Amino acid sequence: MNIAIDIGGIVGFRGGGIERVVVQLCQTMTRRFPKDQFYIFDLFGEGAFVKKIQAENVHHCYYFSGKNGALRKYRGEFQELLGVLVHNFISENQIDVFYVSAPFLATPDVGQNAVYQSQWFEKTAVVAQLYDIIPYLMREKYLPTKQDYEKYMDCVQLLHWADGVLAISNSARDDAIKAFGLEPEKISLAYLGNSGDFHKIDAKGRESGSL
């Protein structure tokens, strides 16, 4: 299977928890499924990220997005061209699954990047990562203007048409179902702590009780 990984979650949340989640998830996937091929879809020039998950089955595909990232701007004049680029990337690498690591990159606090459109993917399955919907639940603080709210809800549409959604917790899953009406059966749980840094321990007696 050929799996594409969009690294927006790295660029938009550098140094934060979301970056660590994406890196650890990618490291785990590439290690556990060595026969599958992983293609990094990079519009940002993030070679440093690729080094973190370097493996024989990982391929870095960087595409220059123009001066000041014009190609990837939210509803920019080149959005149609971005769609062509995504379509060609999928076709050239025979992508079966496209993983969107951060569906909410259109919001102002993370760069106002373009939102993927369903028609760009045709028969390729799209899986989107869901961390939380705090900006929506606290929209008076995080989405104070009509424009901010509309951008956020534009991102929510991706969750609706995606073939699958990976939620990091039951609460995130339940919130999305209740707030946005997402179909429960399309949301799977991918808990945190999936890297090799976490492992089972054999705790007995007093040690078990203290834990």
ROMARTI-424032 format. One line per 5 residues: number of its first residue (from 0); their letters; for each residue z, x, y of N, C-alpha, C. Coordinates in steps of 0.1 Angstrom, whole numbers, plus 5000, padded with zeros to 4 digits. Layout:
NUM) a) Z/X/Y/Z/X/Y/Z/X/Y ~ ... .
% end
This chain:
0) mniai) 5000/5008/4988/5000/5000/5000/5000/5009/5013 ~ 4993/5004/5023/4992/5012/5035/5000/5004/5046 ~ 5010/5010/5051/5019/5004/5061/5019/5010/5074 ~ 5016/5002/5085/5016/5008/5098/5030/5006/5105 ~ 5034/5016/5112/5047/5015/5119/5045/5017/5134 .
5) diggi) 5047/5006/5142/5047/5007/5156/5060/5013/5162 ~ 5059/5023/5170/5071/5031/5174/5076/5026/5187 ~ 5073/5014/5191/5078/5009/5204/5093/5009/5205 ~ 5100/5007/5193/5114/5007/5193/5121/5021/5196 ~ 5113/5031/5194/5118/5045/5197/5117/5047/5212 .
10) vgfrg) 5105/5044/5218/5102/5047/5232/5111/5038/5241 ~ 5111/5025/5238/5118/5016/5247/5133/5017/5247 ~ 5139/5023/5236/5153/5024/5235/5158/5038/5231 ~ 5152/5048/5237/5155/5062/5234/5170/5065/5235 ~ 5175/5071/5224/5189/5075/5225/5199/5064/5222 .
15) ggier) 5194/5052/5219/5203/5041/5217/5203/5037/5202 ~ 5211/5026/5200/5212/5021/5186/5199/5017/5180 ~ 5190/5011/5187/5177/5006/5182/5169/5018/5177 ~ 5169/5028/5185/5161/5040/5181/5166/5045/5167 ~ 5180/5046/5166/5185/5051/5153/5182/5041/5141 .
20) vvvql) 5182/5028/5144/5178/5019/5134/5164/5021/5129 ~ 5155/5022/5138/5141/5024/5135/5139/5037/5127 ~ 5144/5048/5132/5143/5061/5126/5148/5061/5111 ~ 5161/5055/5110/5167/5055/5096/5159/5046/5087 ~ 5154/5034/5092/5146/5025/5084/5134/5032/5079 .
25) cqtmt) 5127/5039/5088/5114/5046/5085/5117/5057/5075 ~ 5128/5065/5077/5131/5075/5068/5134/5070/5054 ~ 5141/5059/5053/5144/5053/5040/5131/5048/5033 ~ 5123/5041/5041/5110/5035/5035/5101/5046/5029 ~ 5099/5056/5037/5090/5067/5033/5095/5075/5021 .
30) rrfpk) 5109/5076/5020/5115/5083/5009/5115/5074/4996 ~ 5118/5061/4997/5119/5053/4986/5106/5048/4980 ~ 5096/5049/4988/5082/5044/4984/5072/5056/4986 ~ 5074/5066/4978/5065/5078/4980/5050/5076/4977 ~ 5047/5065/4969/5033/5063/4966/5026/5055/4977 .
35) dqfyi) 5034/5049/4986/5028/5041/4997/5025/5051/5008 ~ 5015/5047/5017/5011/5055/5028/5016/5049/5041 ~ 5022/5057/5050/5027/5051/5063/5019/5057/5074 ~ 5014/5049/5083/5006/5053/5094/5014/5049/5107 ~ 5017/5060/5115/5025/5058/5127/5015/5054/5139 .
40) fdlfg) 5016/5042/5144/5007/5037/5155/5014/5041/5168 ~ 5009/5051/5174/5015/5057/5186/5006/5056/5198 ~ 5011/5048/5208/5004/5047/5221/5012/5055/5232 ~ 5022/5062/5228/5031/5069/5237/5031/5084/5237 ~ 5025/5089/5226/5025/5104/5225/5038/5109/5220 .
45) egafv) 5044/5102/5210/5057/5106/5205/5057/5114/5193 ~ 5052/5126/5194/5052/5135/5182/5066/5139/5177 ~ 5075/5139/5186/5089/5142/5183/5095/5132/5172 ~ 5091/5120/5174/5096/5110/5165/5090/5112/5151 ~ 5077/5116/5150/5071/5118/5137/5078/5129/5130 .
50) kkiqa) 5082/5140/5137/5089/5151/5130/5102/5146/5123 ~ 5108/5135/5128/5120/5130/5122/5118/5124/5109 ~ 5106/5119/5106/5103/5113/5093/5091/5119/5086 ~ 5090/5132/5089/5079/5140/5083/5079/5140/5068 ~ 5067/5136/5062/5066/5136/5048/5051/5136/5044 .
55) envhh) 5048/5138/5032/5034/5139/5028/5027/5125/5029 ~ 5035/5114/5028/5029/5101/5029/5030/5095/5043 ~ 5032/5103/5053/5033/5098/5067/5022/5104/5075 ~ 5014/5096/5082/5003/5100/5090/5005/5096/5105 ~ 5003/5105/5114/5005/5102/5128/4992/5099/5135 .
60) cyyfs) 4991/5087/5140/4979/5082/5147/4981/5080/5161 ~ 4978/5089/5170/4981/5088/5184/4968/5084/5191 ~ 4970/5074/5200/4959/5069/5209/4963/5070/5223 ~ 4955/5077/5231/4957/5078/5245/4956/5064/5252 ~ 4966/5060/5259/4966/5047/5265/4963/5046/5280 .
65) gknga) 4957/5057/5284/4952/5057/5298/4963/5062/5308 ~ 4959/5064/5320/4968/5069/5331/4979/5059/5333 ~ 4991/5064/5333/5003/5055/5334/5004/5044/5324 ~ 4998/5046/5312/4998/5037/5301/4991/5024/5305 ~ 4980/5024/5312/4974/5012/5317/4969/5003/5305 .
70) lrkyr) 4966/5009/5294/4961/5001/5282/4971/4993/5276 ~ 4984/4997/5277/4995/4989/5271/5003/4981/5280 ~ 4999/4979/5292/5006/4971/5302/5006/4956/5298 ~ 5017/4949/5301/5018/4935/5298/5008/4927/5306 ~ 5000/4920/5298/4989/4911/5303/4980/4919/5314 .
75) gefqe) 4978/4931/5311/4970/4940/5320/4955/4937/5318 ~ 4947/4944/5327/4933/4941/5326/4926/4947/5314 ~ 4933/4956/5306/4928/4962/5294/4933/4956/5281 ~ 4939/4944/5282/4946/4939/5270/4935/4936/5259 ~ 4923/4931/5263/4913/4929/5253/4909/4942/5246 .
80) llgvl) 4909/4953/5254/4905/4966/5248/4916/4970/5239 ~ 4929/4968/5242/4940/4971/5233/4938/4964/5220 ~ 4934/4951/5220/4932/4944/5208/4921/4950/5199 ~ 4911/4955/5206/4900/4962/5198/4905/4975/5192 ~ 4914/4982/5199/4920/4994/5194/4928/4991/5182 .
85) vhnfi) 4937/4981/5183/4945/4977/5172/4937/4973/5159 ~ 4927/4965/5162/4918/4961/5151/4911/4973/5144 ~ 4906/4982/5152/4900/4994/5146/4909/5003/5138 ~ 4922/5004/5144/4932/5012/5137/4935/5006/5123 ~ 4936/4993/5123/4939/4986/5110/4927/4987/5100 .
90) senqi) 4915/4986/5106/4903/4987/5097/4901/5001/5092 ~ 4902/5011/5100/4900/5025/5096/4910/5030/5086 ~ 4922/5025/5087/4933/5030/5077/4936/5019/5067 ~ 4929/5008/5066/4930/4998/5056/4945/4994/5055 ~ 4951/4990/5067/4965/4986/5068/4967/4973/5061 .
95) dvfyv) 4977/4973/5052/4981/4960/5045/4992/4953/5053 ~ 5002/4961/5059/5013/4955/5066/5015/4963/5079 ~ 5017/4956/5090/5020/4962/5103/5034/4958/5107 ~ 5042/4969/5108/5056/4967/5112/5058/4969/5127 ~ 5063/4958/5134/5065/4959/5148/5080/4962/5150 .
100) sapfl) 5084/4974/5154/5098/4978/5155/5105/4972/5167 ~ 5098/4967/5177/5105/4962/5189/5096/4951/5195 ~ 5097/4939/5191/5089/4928/5196/5091/4925/5211 ~ 5102/4929/5217/5106/4925/5231/5103/4936/5241 ~ 5093/4944/5239/5090/4955/5249/5083/4950/5261 .
105) atpdv) 5080/4937/5263/5074/4932/5275/5084/4930/5286 ~ 5097/4929/5282/5107/4926/5292/5109/4938/5302 ~ 5113/4935/5314/5113/4945/5325/5122/4957/5322 ~ 5133/4956/5315/5142/4967/5313/5137/4977/5303 ~ 5126/4974/5295/5120/4984/5286/5105/4986/5288 .
110) gqnav) 5101/4984/5300/5087/4989/5304/5076/4979/5306 ~ 5078/4966/5303/5068/4956/5305/5055/4960/5298 ~ 5056/4963/5285/5045/4966/5276/5038/4953/5271 ~ 5026/4955/5266/5018/4944/5261/5024/4938/5249 ~ 5022/4925/5247/5027/4918/5235/5015/4916/5225 .
115) yqsqw) 5018/4920/5212/5007/4919/5202/5003/4904/5201 ~ 4990/4902/5199/4984/4889/5197/4980/4887/5183 ~ 4982/4875/5177/4979/4872/5163/4965/4875/5159 ~ 4955/4872/5168/4941/4874/5164/4937/4888/5162 ~ 4945/4898/5166/4942/4912/5165/4943/4916/5150 .
120) fekta) 4951/4909/5142/4955/4914/5129/4947/4907/5117 ~ 4941/4896/5119/4933/4889/5109/4941/4888/5096 ~ 4937/4895/5086/4944/4893/5073/4955/4903/5070 ~ 4958/4911/5080/4969/4921/5078/4982/4914/5081 ~ 4992/4916/5072/5005/4909/5074/5013/4917/5085 .
125) vvaql) 5020/4909/5093/5028/4915/5104/5043/4911/5101 ~ 5051/4922/5102/5065/4920/5100/5072/4925/5113 ~ 5080/4917/5119/5087/4920/5132/5102/4922/5130 ~ 5107/4932/5137/5122/4935/5136/5129/4927/5146 ~ 5141/4921/5142/5149/4914/5151/5163/4920/5151 .
130) ydiip) 5168/4923/5163/5181/4929/5164/5191/4919/5169 ~ 5188/4912/5180/5196/4901/5185/5188/4893/5195 ~ 5194/4883/5200/5187/4875/5211/5197/4874/5223 ~ 5205/4884/5225/5214/4884/5236/5208/4881/5249 ~ 5197/4887/5253/5191/4884/5266/5188/4869/5268 .
135) ylmre) 5185/4862/5257/5182/4848/5258/5196/4840/5259 ~ 5205/4844/5251/5218/4837/5251/5226/4840/5264 ~ 5223/4851/5271/5229/4854/5284/5218/4855/5294 ~ 5209/4846/5295/5197/4847/5303/5200/4847/5318 ~ 5211/4841/5322/5214/4842/5336/5216/4856/5341 .
140) kylpt) 5221/4865/5332/5223/4879/5335/5210/4887/5332 ~ 5204/4885/5321/5193/4894/5316/5179/4889/5320 ~ 5178/4876/5322/5165/4870/5325/5166/4861/5338 ~ 5170/4867/5349/5173/4860/5361/5162/4853/5368 ~ 5149/4857/5366/5138/4851/5373/5129/4844/5363 .
145) kqdye) 5121/4835/5368/5112/4827/5359/5103/4836/5352 ~ 5098/4847/5359/5089/4856/5353/5095/4864/5342 ~ 5108/4868/5343/5115/4875/5333/5116/4866/5320 ~ 5120/4853/5323/5121/4844/5312/5108/4841/5304 ~ 5097/4840/5312/5084/4837/5306/5080/4849/5297 .
150) kymdc) 5082/4861/5302/5079/4873/5294/5087/4874/5281 ~ 5099/4870/5282/5108/4871/5270/5103/4860/5260 ~ 5100/4848/5265/5095/4838/5256/5081/4841/5250 ~ 5073/4849/5258/5060/4853/5253/5063/4862/5240 ~ 5073/4870/5241/5076/4879/5230/5081/4871/5218 .
155) vqllh) 5088/4860/5221/5094/4851/5210/5082/4845/5202 ~ 5071/4843/5208/5059/4838/5201/5055/4847/5190 ~ 5057/4860/5191/5053/4869/5181/5062/4867/5168 ~ 5074/4863/5170/5083/4860/5159/5078/4848/5152 ~ 5072/4838/5159/5067/4826/5153/5055/4829/5144 .
160) wadgv) 5046/4836/5149/5033/4838/5141/5034/4850/5131 ~ 5044/4858/5133/5045/4869/5123/5047/4864/5109 ~ 5042/4871/5099/5044/4867/5085/5058/4868/5081 ~ 5065/4877/5086/5079/4879/5083/5087/4885/5094 ~ 5100/4883/5094/5110/4888/5104/5121/4895/5096 .
165) laisn) 5125/4907/5101/5136/4914/5095/5148/4914/5105 ~ 5158/4907/5101/5170/4906/5110/5181/4916/5105 ~ 5188/4922/5115/5198/4932/5111/5211/4925/5107 ~ 5213/4912/5109/5225/4906/5106/5223/4891/5104 ~ 5233/4884/5097/5232/4870/5096/5233/4863/5109 .
170) sardd) 5241/4868/5118/5243/4861/5131/5230/4862/5139 ~ 5222/4873/5138/5209/4874/5145/5200/4864/5139 ~ 5200/4863/5126/5191/4853/5119/5194/4839/5123 ~ 5207/4836/5122/5211/4822/5126/5208/4818/5140 ~ 5210/4828/5149/5208/4826/5163/5193/4823/5166 .
175) aikaf) 5184/4831/5159/5170/4829/5161/5165/4815/5156 ~ 5171/4811/5144/5167/4798/5139/5171/4787/5148 ~ 5184/4788/5153/5189/4777/5161/5182/4777/5175 ~ 5180/4789/5181/5175/4789/5195/5160/4787/5196 ~ 5153/4793/5186/5138/4793/5187/5131/4785/5176 .
180) glepe) 5139/4779/5167/5133/4771/5157/5125/4779/5147 ~ 5128/4792/5144/5121/4799/5134/5124/4794/5120 ~ 5114/4795/5112/5115/4791/5098/5125/4800/5090 ~ 5136/4794/5085/5146/4803/5078/5140/4811/5067 ~ 5130/4806/5060/5125/4813/5048/5116/4825/5052 .
185) kisla) 5112/4827/5064/5105/4838/5068/5113/4850/5073 ~ 5126/4847/5074/5135/4858/5080/5143/4864/5068 ~ 5141/4877/5066/5149/4885/5057/5159/4893/5064 ~ 5169/4897/5056/5180/4905/5062/5178/4920/5058 ~ 5179/4929/5068/5178/4943/5065/5190/4949/5073 .
190) ylgns) 5201/4950/5066/5213/4954/5072/5213/4968/5077 ~ 5221/4972/5086/5223/4986/5091/5229/4994/5080 ~ 5229/5007/5082/5235/5016/5072/5226/5018/5060 ~ 5212/5019/5063/5203/5021/5052/5199/5035/5050 ~ 5204/5044/5058/5201/5058/5057/5209/5065/5046 .
195) gdfhk) 5205/5078/5043/5212/5086/5033/5226/5090/5037 ~ 5229/5087/5050/5243/5091/5055/5253/5081/5049 ~ 5249/5070/5044/5258/5060/5039/5258/5060/5023 ~ 5269/5059/5017/5269/5059/5002/5282/5052/4998 ~ 5282/5048/4985/5294/5041/4980/5304/5052/4976 .
200) idakg) 5317/5048/4978/5328/5057/4975/5336/5051/4964 ~ 5343/5059/4956/5352/5054/4946/5366/5055/4951 ~ 5371/5045/4958/5384/5045/4964/5394/5037/4955 ~ 5405/5043/4952/5415/5037/4943/5429/5038/4949 ~ 5437/5029/4944/5451/5030/4947/5454/5029/4962 .
205) resgs) 5462/5038/4967/5467/5038/4981/5455/5039/4990 ~ 5445/5048/4987/5433/5049/4995/5426/5036/4997 ~ 5424/5029/4986/5417/5016/4986/5425/5006/4995 ~ 5438/5006/4994/5447/4997/5002/5446/5000/5016 ~ 5446/5013/5020/5445/5016/5034/5432/5013/5040 .
210) l) 5421/5013/5032/5408/5009/5037/5407/4994/5039 .
% end
